[in-house]
Amino acid sequence: RMCSVCPKDGVYRCHGCMGEPLFCTHCCRTVHSLMPFHRISQWTGGFFEGTSLTKIGLEVHLGHAGEPCPRLTDEWCDTDDEGDQLTEGPWIPLVNDPRTTTVVDTSGLHSMMIRFCQCAGALSHDMQLFKTSLFPASFTSPKTAFTFAVLDDFLLDNLECGTSAMNFYSKLRRITSSVFPHLVPDRYRELMRVGRQWRQVKQLKWHGFGHEKRQPKAGELALFCPACPQPGVNLNLSDRNESDPAWLYSRLLVMDGNFKAEHLYPTNPSDEVALTDGLGFMVCDAQYKMHLCQAQDIMQRSDCNNHQAVNQANALRHKLEATGIGGCACARHGCFVPHSMVDFQKGERQMNMDYALCQALGYNTDGINWAFTFYDINCQYNKHLSKRIEESPYLDLPWGMDIIPGIGLWHVHGHQDKCYVRYASNFITGATRINGEIMETLWAPLNIISPSARGMSTPHRKECLDFQMNDCNFMKMIRISE
């Protein structure tokens, strides 16, 4: 029962410190002045009952390295009383006091007495919270804040486990009170909003826009394959030897669609706000819609084989704004191409894939004259590709680029013999041995979050897909040497 710091009576046990030591009231406050998110319990004479650091008088001071602001006049009385300083919440170790701020951490929810700096020239309250690694849920008079640690944990859980915001917050409520989680304050909507803002801030920082005033352009918040030839990035075409074959400096792309990534019609489309529209892998919404309005929808059946992607291109599903997504990836290494992923309105129509292909071929390809495209229905899709591109004002190819169509080896055996000879990568000079179905391996992790993204707002869904695809490319980059 002795305090681990001083010889006084220890009545508080900290479950966050190693070994769960005992503290007296004064030492518990002092030791945890920079560790305010630890959980403690109080000895009642028969057992340890859950309580909080705020109830024993702990305050968080901003702007003075943890010390109180000299301009504060309403400080609490520093006593060694073992009783609670503030009123107790119902059945849970939270403080029911209007002066406190709700802070959400990986250790659960905390009611904290946060003291802002009142000095002349001090930062606004929201900026003071930011400098203390707390993300306010509101920028005017914030009463709820999320630690950077819990936001990072949420993003990582979403990437690795496909955890939705609702399930993640439900976990935090149970961490706060395993017996009465329904009595823990509901901050689910705040987590949804702050999670989107945090995801955007992290992407801007990762891609070099943390201290740059220039606004990012299309696809600049996305990683791409470090091994594919990119002039100005990993290739200097001025040093190219004239004897080198053209296919040595070529872009290899594989195309495919995914019908698991569905999306319902939004409930309130006028309230939707896009944070990174067209800056990642999903294309810019406005220009893509203009292309769809201009392009002609030609219904046709495959004259080569019973291709499902062709025959069901106009299959419409009710209550769905998007029946899936489609796009391009590099055929050799399996990295999504930035700004080349599109939504399907009906099925895997040619007008959708035309836009995705043109965007992919225009990404960092200045000076590259050859491009190999592999698509399971290329024998049908490639027939009138050049004509469709010429007729649409929103489709464009890099000047002087030759497109060489091919079919993934997996699908070659389902085509006619003449298609096998013409489109199999084994018979195309410079095509190398590639995995024509590599995008199927990329869809698998993306499909984990697709159910939770199905009912999101349109911009939020695209941001989640962008973040997942960016992480997929990142994992490819750090493992590419294996």
Secondary structure, 3 states (H helix, E strand, C coil): CECCCCCCECCEEECCCCCCCEECHHHHHHHCCCCCCCCEEEECCCCEEEECCHHHCCEEECCCCCCCCCCCCCCCCCCCCCCCCCCECCCCCCECCCCCEEEEECCEEEEEEEECCCCCCCCCHHHHHHHCCEEECCCCCCCEEEEHHHHHHHHHHHHHHCCCHHHHHHHHHHHHCCCCHHHCCCCHHHHHHHHHHHHHHHHHHHCCCCCCCCCCCCCCCCCCCCCCCCECCCECHHHCCCCCCHHHHEEEEEEEEECCCCEECCCCHHHCCCCCCCCCCECCHHHHHHHHHHCCCCCCCCCCCCCHHHHCCCCCCCCEEECEEEEEEECCCCCECCCCEEEECCCCCHHHHHHHHHHHHCCCCCCCCEEEEEECCHHHHCCCHHHHHHHCCCCCCCCCCEEEEEECHHHHCCCCHHHHHHHEHHHCCCCCCCCCCHHHHHHHHHHHHHHHHCCCCHHHHHHHHHHHHHHHHHHHHHCCCC
